[in-house]
Amino acid sequence: MYAIVRTGGKQYQVTPGERLRVEKLAGEVGDTVELAEVLLVANGDEIKVGQPVVTGVKITARIVEQDKAKKILVFKKKRRKGYRLKQGHRQPYTALEINEIS
């Protein structure tokens, strides 16, 4: 059984017991969250596609980690003008463990 869920402006294919990293969600480590925007659910040969979401289906997940991703460097420069800008950015994320699809 698997489902396709939308969170943080992105879509993820999830199965029970799987861990994935999504855009930052509110909550503490150990809290359970409900992902309600389920776009597709497949159980063997039975496939339900939402218009745009599947009604009556929800995914529960447990927050495993709240952290920041690796630092990326952003460098901007304008030639011949002496303008140089170096910035770093670390995107916050939430690691989830999918408990069940119901």
Order of alpha helices (4+ residues) and beta strands (2+ residues): beta-beta-beta-beta-beta-beta-beta-beta-beta-beta
